Amino acid sequence: MKKPVTFIALFLLVGCVNMQDLRKNEPAVTYTSNKSVANIANCILYGWQQKSIRYGNVFIQDNINLDSGKTVYSETQSEMADVFTKNGITQINFYHQRALFFYRVDDRMDSIKKCL
């Protein structure tokens, strides 16, 4: 009985993450584009929404810390994309919780790549 309880407690602790925690590390991958921040962010949102039945809801919000940037993130905040302008180029920083399954991360990155 102790093993299942310990496993569940460990799983819940590992699964607790928020956007600030994700940003403490380097992005998993960074992309650039000549398209506008709004265009890229809305495209990512749309792409991620296509998988919402499988991975849960996704949201978009303005990010005042990124100089008129936007953040697209999952309901659990286990992955997110910061979209902002840097030196006249739109930059996309993709972060994800390290414990996610590779296919989920790949789906998210594929959606971002389609928007570039």
Secondary structure, 3 states (H helix, E strand, C coil): CHHHHHHHHHHHHHHCCCHHHHHCCCCCEEEEECCCHHHHHHHHHHHHHCCHHHHCCEEEEEEHHHCCEEEEEECCCCEEEEEEEECCEEEEEEEECCCCCHHHHHHHHHHHHHHC
